[in-house]
Amino acid sequence: MSLNAALRLMAGSVVTLSLVLAYYVYPAWLWLAAFVGFNLLQSAFTRWCPAITVFRLLGLKEEVCDSRGMSIHQGLHIIAGTVILVTSLAVVLGVAPQALLIVPLVMGVSLIQSAFTGWCPGMLIAKLLGFKPTHPA
């Protein structure tokens, strides 16, 4: 498993779990989903988040982009991070109905399955927006 796949698996799992806990246990769990969304978003620009450091220490390999510009993985982090952060914050702050949480839930499940299949709709959108493909380092 590549570093990017492990990051998607972890982020998707935490988002999905926090949304389920927020719905069934206590709404404050939405802050965890928002935190993961924020970390995905900032990691797209900085290429670093706490989980990446741990995955590097575990020996997972990164995928690299040959050309200049941002990779599909960075594009996916921007898309997923923005969707998860904005929808979670909108619900936790009372600006949007709780039913809106289906959107980050779908995003979280999509991130989980993409860790195993190597594809999700967000990757296609990122590619269509001009983000560059990657290959194993």
Residue pairs with C-beta under 8 A, 6 or more apart in sequence:
1 9
1 60
1 115
2 60
2 61
2 62
2 63
2 136
3 52
3 55
3 56
3 60
3 61
3 62
3 63
4 62
4 63
4 73
4 134
5 114
5 115
5 116
5 118
6 51
6 55
6 60
6 115
7 43
7 49
7 51
7 52
7 55
8 76
8 111
8 112
8 114
8 115
8 120
9 111
9 112
9 115
9 116
10 51
11 36
11 39
11 40
11 51
11 80
11 108
11 111
12 107
12 108
12 109
12 110
12 111
12 112
12 113
12 114
12 115
13 108
13 112
14 32
14 33
14 36
14 108
15 33
15 36
15 37
15 84
15 104
15 105
15 107
15 108
15 111
16 105
16 108
16 109
16 112
18 29
18 30
18 32
18 33
18 36
19 29
19 30
19 33
19 88
19 101
19 104
19 105
19 108
21 29
22 28
22 29
22 30
22 33
22 101
23 98
23 101
27 92
28 92
30 88
30 89
30 91
30 92
30 101
31 88
31 92
33 84
33 88
33 104
33 108
34 84
34 85
34 88
34 89
34 92
36 84
37 80
37 81
37 82
37 83
37 84
37 85
37 86
37 88
37 104
38 81
38 85
39 49
39 50
39 51
39 81
40 49
40 77
40 78
40 80
40 81
40 84
40 85
41 77
41 78
41 81
41 82
41 85
42 49
42 81
43 49
43 52
43 77
43 81
44 70
44 74
44 75
44 77
44 78
44 81
45 74
47 74
56 62
61 136
61 137
62 137
63 71
63 73
63 134
63 135
63 136
63 137
64 71
64 134
64 135
64 136
64 137
65 71
65 132
65 133
65 134
66 132
66 135
67 132
69 130
69 131
69 132
70 131
70 132
71 131
71 132
71 133
71 134
72 123
72 126
72 127
72 131
72 132
72 133
72 134
73 134
74 126
74 131
75 122
75 123
75 125
75 126
75 127
75 129
75 131
76 114
76 120
76 122
76 123
76 126
78 126
79 122
79 125
79 126
80 107
80 111
80 122
83 103
83 104
83 107
84 104
84 107
84 108
87 96
87 100
87 101
87 103
87 104
88 101
88 104
90 96
90 100
91 97
91 98
91 100
91 101
107 122
110 120
110 121
110 122
111 120
111 122
113 120
114 120
114 122
114 123
127 133
